[in-house]
Amino acid sequence: MERHEAATGALAATGGTGIGRTGGANRPAAPARQYPGYAGTGTELADSARKLAERFAAAEPAGAELLASAAFGVHGARHLGGAPQQAEPAPGTSWWHGPSVHHSTSPLFRPPGYRRIRREAPARPDPRPTGGGRHRKPERPTTELRIAARLLLAHPLVTADGPHGAALPLIRRHAGTLAERFHTLLGYRLTLGPAHARLHKAALPGRGLPGLDPAGYAALVHALAATARGEEPSQPPGPVRALLDQWRLPAELAADLLTAPELPPAGPELTVRRLLAETPVVLLDDLAPAERAHLREAAPTETERFAEVLGLTAEIRAEGIALFDPADELTDLALPGTGTLAQAALLLAERLVEDLRPVEADGAPPAVLIPDALIDGTLGDITDDYGMSAGWDAGYLADLAAFRRDALDLLHRMGLAAPAGRNWLLRAPAARYAPRAELQPAEGSGRHSRPAKGRDRQAV
């Protein structure tokens, strides 16, 4: 619910009308020269860029991130790693006490020689048989459609000179079907230009562009306007230059990012589907009443639809639903993953679950309050146990406050923890990465003052 209200409120404040794109209202229609691939006028483009840059410059950081997500819609999908290997448990099973993928996914328990599949790799073909004949191969159009759809969901800007330019012919070949499927499933709009494809996505909180503050977003808008005019941007800040170098935008796409009409407001059904497609976990308690009712009623149908179109599998639990990619590639953040933060965050979640998991299997809450001292103590224990031997970043080992901040932030972005004022909540999906529940209170251990048996717990 917090996520939905934040998006709606921020868009209303910046002139939007829903979970769609903002900007571009009340443009004067004065005649001016047109730019290649752009159907409007130069005055309209300049006016749109000026208004959008002013909105960014006046916004708070969180508001600027949400406005960027609404205006540009270039964020990738985000899903947890470690697709379920076990059969689905009985309906109503909680994540707290359901099947665990702990040993198969934790980066410190992976077998030697493990190599994570690159996220930009093509989707694996559907292994299910497609018809008679023992020599029959999977139907090519179905496989190609899924590859193209997954690519666009992960990388909404595909340009001829960009890193995924080789996929443009594939997207063009199936453009009609892709456009229809994205419109029907998510209310997204697919547009094609001479040298690009763009999937217009809806706004999501926390999906801003890397390294940009409000002033940086304003500078990006000015740089896009220059690109749309066929000019070289004048000394943009480093993060803006890095984005432009990565995107390699043709003029018509830069203009489209600044002037394309907003997406229509989304109802409960589309809102739920967008959250399923783009976010790691959808908890029932986070949804508005109408959205919650739709997810409860249509969960099997919705998850089957995502399996068919995108090859995603589902965990349906008492607290909500998470979609997973068996290839561990359809995500802009990797958890489990390599590197100091990903390893430490997963170990932190695992040990917090062992200490705080509700004992009762029935009626377990969707989240529990984490005692502040338990976070510090657990992180200290993990650092002692793994920091040196795993070669963790020396800066984090020397600054546990920064380590704590960034590890919790990663768990938050992946839907496994959430801030609650000055405290933190541990959310039920974190339990899928911990050892299987024994339904007994765990003893505290370690030398960093982790609370022992009998400590206070508060369910939320």
C-alpha positions in Angstrom: 0.0 0.0 0.0 2.8 2.4 0.8 4.4 1.8 -2.6 1.1 2.4 -4.4 0.3 5.6 -2.5 3.8 7.0 -3.0 3.7 6.6 -6.7 0.2 8.1 -7.0 1.0 11.1 -4.8 4.3 12.0 -6.4 2.8 11.8 -9.9 -0.1 14.0 -8.9 2.3 16.6 -7.5 4.2 16.7 -10.7 1.3 17.0 -13.1 0.7 13.3 -13.8 -2.6 11.4 -13.8 -1.8 8.0 -12.6 1.0 5.4 -12.7 1.9 6.7 -16.1 4.2 9.2 -17.7 4.3 12.9 -16.7 5.2 16.1 -18.4 4.4 17.8 -21.7 1.0 19.3 -20.8 -0.1 22.7 -22.2 2.6 23.0 -24.7 2.3 26.0 -27.1 1.8 25.0 -30.8 3.9 27.7 -32.3 5.5 26.7 -35.6 9.1 25.8 -35.6 11.4 23.5 -37.4 10.9 19.7 -36.8 13.7 17.3 -35.9 14.3 13.9 -37.6 11.9 11.3 -36.4 10.0 13.7 -34.1 6.4 14.7 -35.1 6.2 17.8 -32.9 7.9 21.2 -33.2 11.1 22.5 -31.8 9.2 24.9 -29.5 7.2 22.0 -28.1 10.3 20.0 -27.4 12.1 23.0 -25.8 9.1 23.7 -23.6 8.7 20.1 -22.5 12.4 19.9 -21.6 12.3 23.2 -19.7 9.2 22.2 -17.6 10.6 18.7 -16.9 14.0 20.1 -15.8 12.3 22.6 -13.5 10.3 19.8 -11.9 13.4 17.7 -11.3 15.4 20.7 -9.9 12.6 21.5 -7.4 12.0 17.9 -6.2 13.3 16.1 -3.2 15.6 13.1 -4.0 12.9 10.5 -3.6 10.5 12.6 -5.6 13.0 13.1 -8.3 13.6 9.3 -8.5 9.9 8.7 -8.9 9.5 11.4 -11.4 12.4 9.9 -13.4 10.7 6.5 -13.3 7.5 8.0 -14.6 9.0 10.3 -17.2 11.6 7.9 -18.7 10.4 4.4 -17.6 13.7 2.8 -18.3 14.1 0.7 -15.2 14.6 -3.1 -15.6 12.6 -5.8 -14.0 13.7 -7.0 -10.6 13.3 -10.5 -9.3 14.9 -12.6 -6.5 17.3 -15.3 -7.5 17.0 -19.0 -6.7 14.0 -20.2 -8.5 12.1 -22.9 -6.5 13.2 -26.5 -7.0 10.6 -28.2 -4.8 7.0 -28.9 -5.6 4.6 -26.2 -4.3 3.5 -26.8 -0.8 -0.2 -26.9 0.3 -2.1 -23.6 -0.3 -1.8 -21.2 2.6 1.7 -22.2 3.5 3.7 -19.3 4.9 7.2 -18.3 3.7 8.3 -18.5 7.3 7.8 -22.3 7.3 7.7 -23.2 3.6 10.4 -24.8 1.4 13.8 -23.2 1.5 16.4 -22.7 -1.3 19.1 -21.9 1.2 21.8 -24.4 0.1 21.2 -24.1 -3.6 21.4 -20.3 -3.8 23.5 -18.8 -1.0 26.8 -17.7 -2.7 28.9 -19.0 0.1 27.4 -22.5 -0.4 27.6 -22.8 -4.2 29.8 -25.5 -5.6 33.3 -24.8 -6.9 33.3 -23.5 -10.4 29.8 -22.1 -10.3 29.2 -19.3 -12.8 26.1 -17.2 -12.8 24.3 -16.9 -16.1 24.7 -13.4 -17.6 21.5 -11.4 -17.3 21.5 -10.4 -20.9 21.6 -14.0 -22.2 18.6 -15.2 -24.2 15.8 -16.9 -22.4 15.9 -20.7 -22.3 13.4 -22.4 -24.6 10.3 -23.8 -23.0 11.3 -27.4 -22.2 7.7 -28.6 -22.5 6.9 -30.7 -25.6 5.1 -28.7 -28.4 3.5 -31.5 -30.3 3.7 -34.9 -31.9 6.7 -36.4 -33.6 9.8 -37.4 -31.7 12.1 -35.1 -33.9 9.9 -32.0 -33.6 11.6 -28.9 -32.3 10.1 -26.2 -30.2 8.1 -23.7 -32.2 10.4 -20.9 -33.2 7.9 -18.0 -33.0 7.0 -18.8 -29.4 10.7 -19.0 -28.4 11.6 -15.8 -30.3 8.6 -13.9 -28.8 9.7 -14.9 -25.3 13.3 -13.9 -25.9 12.2 -10.5 -27.3 9.7 -9.9 -24.5 12.2 -10.7 -21.7 14.8 -8.5 -23.3 12.5 -5.5 -23.4 11.3 -6.1 -19.9 14.9 -6.1 -18.7 16.2 -3.4 -21.1 13.3 -1.0 -22.1 15.6 1.0 -24.4 17.1 -0.9 -27.3 19.1 1.1 -29.7 20.9 0.1 -32.9 24.3 1.3 -31.5 23.6 0.1 -28.0 24.7 -3.1 -26.2 21.5 -4.9 -27.3 21.3 -3.6 -30.9 21.6 -7.0 -32.4 18.1 -7.8 -31.0 16.4 -5.0 -33.0 15.6 -7.3 -36.0 14.0 -9.8 -33.6 11.9 -7.2 -32.0 10.8 -5.8 -35.4 9.9 -9.2 -36.6 7.4 -9.7 -33.8 6.6 -6.1 -33.1 2.8 -6.4 -33.6 2.4 -9.4 -31.2 4.8 -7.9 -28.7 2.9 -4.6 -28.7 -0.4 -6.4 -28.2 0.9 -8.6 -25.4 2.6 -5.8 -23.4 -0.5 -3.7 -23.8 -2.9 -6.4 -22.7 -0.7 -7.8 -19.9 0.8 -4.6 -18.4 -0.7 -1.6 -20.1 2.7 -0.7 -21.5 3.3 0.8 -24.9 5.9 -0.4 -27.4 7.2 2.1 -29.9 9.7 1.5 -32.8 11.9 4.1 -34.6 14.4 3.7 -37.4 17.1 2.9 -34.9 15.4 2.0 -31.6 12.7 0.2 -29.7 11.3 1.5 -26.5 9.0 -0.1 -24.0 7.2 2.6 -22.1 6.9 1.5 -18.5 4.9 2.8 -15.5 6.4 4.5 -12.5 7.8 2.6 -9.6 9.3 4.1 -6.4 13.0 3.5 -5.9 13.8 2.9 -9.6 15.7 6.1 -10.4 18.8 6.3 -12.6 22.3 5.5 -11.1 24.3 8.3 -9.6 21.7 11.1 -10.3 20.4 13.6 -7.7 17.7 16.2 -8.6 20.2 18.5 -10.3 21.6 15.5 -12.2 18.2 14.6 -13.5 17.7 18.2 -14.7 21.1 18.0 -16.5 20.0 14.8 -18.1 16.9 16.5 -19.5 19.0 19.3 -21.0 21.3 16.7 -22.5 18.4 14.8 -24.0 17.0 18.0 -25.5 20.4 18.7 -27.1 20.5 15.1 -28.5 17.0 15.5 -29.9 18.2 18.6 -31.8 21.1 16.7 -33.2 23.6 18.5 -31.1 26.3 17.2 -28.8 25.4 17.8 -25.1 27.5 20.6 -23.5 29.7 19.1 -20.8 27.1 17.0 -19.0 28.0 15.7 -15.5 29.9 12.4 -15.3 26.8 10.2 -14.5 24.8 11.8 -17.2 27.6 11.2 -19.7 27.9 7.6 -18.6 24.1 7.1 -19.2 24.3 8.7 -22.7 27.3 6.6 -23.6 25.4 3.5 -22.5 22.1 4.3 -24.2 23.5 5.7 -27.5 20.3 7.4 -28.2 19.2 8.5 -31.7 17.6 11.9 -31.9 14.0 10.6 -32.3 14.4 8.5 -29.1 15.8 11.4 -27.1 12.8 13.4 -28.2 10.4 10.6 -27.4 11.8 10.4 -23.8 10.9 14.0 -23.3 7.6 14.3 -25.1 5.8 10.9 -25.3 2.2 11.0 -23.9 1.6 9.5 -20.4 0.3 6.0 -19.9 -3.3 5.8 -18.8 -4.1 5.4 -15.1 -4.0 1.7 -14.0 -6.8 -0.1 -12.3 -6.3 -2.9 -9.7 -5.7 -5.6 -12.2 -2.9 -3.8 -14.2 -1.3 -2.5 -11.0 -1.0 -6.0 -9.6 0.4 -7.4 -12.8 3.0 -4.6 -13.0 4.1 -5.3 -9.5 4.4 -9.0 -10.3 6.4 -8.4 -13.5 8.7 -5.7 -12.1 9.2 -6.2 -8.3 10.8 -9.1 -6.3 7.8 -9.8 -4.0 4.2 -8.7 -3.9 2.8 -9.0 -0.3 -1.0 -8.8 0.2 -0.6 -6.3 3.0 1.2 -3.9 0.7 -1.8 -3.7 -1.7 -4.9 -1.6 -1.7 -8.1 -3.5 -0.9 -9.2 -3.9 -4.6 -5.7 -5.0 -5.6 -5.6 -7.5 -2.8 -8.9 -8.9 -3.7 -7.8 -9.4 -7.3 -4.6 -11.1 -6.4 -6.3 -13.5 -4.0 -8.9 -14.4 -6.6 -6.7 -14.5 -9.8 -3.3 -15.7 -8.5 -3.2 -19.0 -10.4 -4.4 -17.4 -13.6 -2.0 -14.5 -13.4 1.0 -16.7 -12.6 0.2 -19.0 -15.5 0.0 -16.0 -17.8 3.5 -14.8 -16.7 4.9 -18.4 -17.2 3.6 -18.5 -20.7 4.7 -15.0 -21.8 8.0 -14.6 -19.9 8.9 -18.0 -18.6 8.6 -17.0 -15.0 7.7 -19.4 -12.2 5.8 -18.5 -9.1 5.8 -19.1 -5.3 2.3 -18.5 -4.0 2.4 -18.2 -0.2 0.0 -17.1 2.5 1.6 -13.6 2.6 1.7 -13.0 -1.2 3.5 -14.0 -4.5 7.0 -13.9 -5.9 7.9 -14.6 -9.5 11.3 -16.1 -10.3 13.3 -16.6 -13.4 14.7 -20.1 -13.6 17.7 -18.6 -15.5 18.4 -16.0 -12.8 18.8 -13.3 -15.5 15.6 -11.2 -15.6 16.7 -8.8 -12.9 18.6 -5.5 -12.6 19.9 -6.5 -9.1 21.2 -10.0 -8.2 20.4 -11.6 -4.9 21.9 -14.2 -4.4 24.9 -12.6 -6.1 28.6 -12.1 -6.0 30.4 -9.4 -4.2 30.6 -8.1 -0.6 27.1 -6.6 -0.3 25.2 -9.4 -1.9 26.9 -12.1 0.2 26.6 -10.2 3.4 23.0 -9.2 2.9 21.9 -12.8 2.2 23.8 -14.1 5.3 22.3 -11.3 7.4 18.8 -12.2 6.2 19.4 -15.9 6.9 20.6 -15.4 10.5 17.9 -12.9 11.3 15.3 -15.4 10.1 16.8 -18.1 12.3 16.5 -15.7 15.3 13.1 -14.1 14.6 11.1 -16.6 12.7 7.6 -16.9 14.3 7.2 -20.2 16.0 3.5 -20.7 15.2 3.0 -22.1 11.7 -0.6 -20.8 11.5 -1.3 -17.1 11.3 2.3 -16.0 11.1 2.7 -12.3 10.4 4.0 -11.0 7.1 6.8 -9.2 8.9 8.5 -9.0 12.3 10.3 -6.1 14.0 14.1 -6.6 14.2 15.7 -5.5 17.5 18.3 -2.9 16.6 21.0 -4.5 18.6 20.4 -7.8 16.7 21.3 -6.2 13.4 24.6 -4.9 14.7 25.4 -8.1 16.5 24.6 -10.3 13.6 26.5 -8.2 11.1 29.5 -8.3 13.5 29.3 -12.1 13.7 29.1 -12.5 9.9 32.0 -10.1 9.4 34.1 -12.1 11.9 33.1 -15.4 10.2 33.4 -14.5 6.5 34.9 -11.1 6.1 38.6 -12.0 5.7 38.2 -15.5 4.2 35.7 -14.3 1.6 37.8 -11.3 0.6 35.1 -8.8 1.4 35.7 -5.1 0.7 38.1 -3.6 3.2 36.2 -0.3 3.3 33.1 -2.1 4.6 35.1 -4.2 7.0 36.5 -0.9 8.5 33.1 0.9 8.5 30.4 -1.3 9.9 27.9 1.6 10.0 28.2 2.0 6.2 28.1 -1.8 5.8 24.9 -2.0 7.8 23.3 0.8 5.9 24.0 -0.6 2.5 23.2 -4.2 3.3 19.8 -3.3 4.7 19.2 -1.1 1.7 19.9 -4.0 -0.6 17.5 -6.2 1.4 14.9 -3.4 1.2 15.3 -3.0 -2.6 14.8 -6.8 -2.9 11.7 -6.9 -0.8 13.2 -8.9 2.1 13.3 -6.1 4.7 11.5 -2.7 5.1 12.2 0.4 7.1 9.6 1.2 9.9 10.5 4.7 11.2 13.9 4.4 12.8 13.6 0.6 13.0 13.5 -2.3 10.5 11.1 -5.1 9.7 12.1 -8.5 8.5 9.6 -9.7 5.8 8.5 -13.3 5.4 10.0 -13.9 2.0 13.5 -13.6 3.6 12.8 -17.1 5.1 13.2 -18.8 1.7 17.0 -18.2 2.0 17.3 -19.5 5.6 17.6 -23.2 6.7 14.3 -25.0 6.9 12.2 -24.1 10.0 12.5 -26.3 13.0 9.6 -24.5 14.7 11.6 -23.9 17.9 12.9 -20.6 19.2 16.6 -20.2 18.3 19.3 -19.5 20.8 21.3 -16.4 20.3 25.0 -17.0 19.7 28.2 -15.1 18.8 30.2 -12.6 20.6 28.4 -9.4 19.4 25.5 -9.3 21.9 22.9 -11.0 19.8 19.7 -11.4 21.9 19.3 -14.8 23.5 16.2 -17.0 24.0 13.3 -15.1 25.6 14.0 -11.8 23.9 11.0 -9.6 23.1 9.5 -10.0 19.6 6.9 -7.8 18.0 4.9 -9.0 15.0 3.7 -6.5 12.5 
